[in-house]
Each structure stands twice: as structure tokens, then as C-alpha cells.
Amino acid sequence: MWIYVMFDLPVSTKAQRKAAAGFRRDLIKDGFQMMQFSVYIRHCASGENALVHIARVEAMVPPEGIVTVLKVTDRQFSDTQTFVGEKTVPPPSAPIQLELF
């Protein structure tokens, strides 16, 4: 069983940024790994174990924002496809030749 935690937390004020950073830190302490910036995942051995971690996520939700939890089976997780586009970066300019004479 896999748990996805997806969230959209406000970061306009210093307090909101602190709450969002604390939420991310707490997810990592509970064994979640960042899949994308606002998507964290964790493997659980069973459905009962997943419910324990979901309850922990619910307890750590900041006062503002939206947090969504999705449970998927190992079979469903194995069907995940990730596509990464190539970022086009211009080649670095050639260094200027140093002349000694």
C-alpha cells in the first residue's frame, strides 16, 4: 500500500511559511519522501498501517491550506508513469583566450 499526500499551503506570511515548512519536515520525520514539491509518498506494509500514518498526517495539517491523502495498492503504484522533459539550456559561451604576449 502506498500513501500519497498532496497539499497546497499558503506561504504569503512568515507564519504561513513556517507552518508549511514544519508540515513538510513532519512528513519526512514520519517516513514520507518527496515525489514532487507538494507531493510526498510513503510505502506501508498493510492497509491498517496506512490508516495509522493517515491519522498522523491529519493531526499535523496546518490551520490553513488543503491537504489530500490518496491510498493506492502496490499494483496500482507499479502502473505509475513519470515523464521528464528535457530542459533546454544554451551552451556556455567559450572562455576568452588569455594572451601572455
C-alpha positions in Angstrom: 0.0 0.0 0.0 1.3 3.5 -0.9 0.1 6.8 0.6 0.2 10.0 -1.5 0.0 13.3 0.4 -0.7 16.2 -1.8 -1.0 19.7 -0.4 -1.5 23.3 -1.3 -0.4 25.5 1.6 -0.3 29.3 1.7 3.1 30.9 2.0 2.2 34.6 2.0 3.2 35.4 5.5 6.1 34.4 7.7 3.8 32.3 9.9 2.4 30.5 6.9 5.8 29.7 5.5 6.9 28.4 8.9 3.7 26.2 9.1 4.3 24.9 5.6 8.0 24.1 6.3 7.0 22.4 9.6 4.4 20.3 7.8 7.0 19.1 5.2 9.5 18.4 8.0 6.9 16.4 9.9 6.1 14.3 6.8 9.7 13.5 6.3 10.0 12.5 10.0 7.1 10.1 9.5 8.9 8.4 6.6 7.5 10.2 3.6 9.7 11.0 0.6 9.2 14.0 -1.7 8.0 12.9 -5.1 7.3 16.5 -6.3 7.4 19.8 -4.3 3.9 19.4 -2.9 3.5 15.6 -3.3 5.0 13.2 -0.8 4.7 9.4 -0.8 5.2 6.6 1.7 5.1 2.8 1.5 3.1 1.0 4.1 3.1 -2.7 4.8 -0.7 -3.0 5.2 -3.9 -1.1 5.0 -4.0 -0.9 8.8 -0.5 0.6 8.8 -1.6 3.1 6.2 -4.5 4.2 8.4 -2.1 4.9 11.2 0.0 7.2 9.0 -3.0 8.9 7.5 -4.2 9.7 11.1 -0.7 11.2 11.8 -1.0 13.3 8.6 -4.4 14.5 9.7 -3.0 15.5 13.1 -0.2 17.6 11.6 -2.3 19.6 9.0 -1.6 23.3 9.3 -4.5 25.6 10.1 -4.6 27.0 6.5 -4.4 25.2 3.2 -5.6 22.0 1.7 -4.1 18.5 2.2 -5.3 15.5 0.3 -4.4 11.9 1.0 -4.7 9.1 -1.5 -4.1 5.4 -0.9 -3.0 3.1 -3.8 -2.1 -0.5 -3.9 1.3 -1.8 -4.9 -0.2 -3.0 -8.1 -1.6 0.5 -8.9 1.6 2.1 -7.9 3.6 -0.1 -10.3 1.5 1.4 -13.1 2.8 4.9 -12.3 4.5 6.6 -15.3 6.8 9.6 -14.9 7.7 11.8 -17.8 10.6 14.2 -17.5 11.1 16.8 -20.3 14.5 17.9 -21.3 15.2 21.4 -20.2 16.9 23.3 -23.0 19.9 25.3 -21.7 22.1 27.3 -24.1 25.6 26.0 -24.2 28.1 28.0 -22.1 30.0 30.7 -24.0 33.6 29.8 -24.9 36.0 31.3 -22.4 38.1 34.3 -23.6 41.6 33.2 -24.6 44.3 34.5 -22.3 47.2 36.2 -24.1 50.5 36.4 -22.3 52.5 38.3 -25.0 
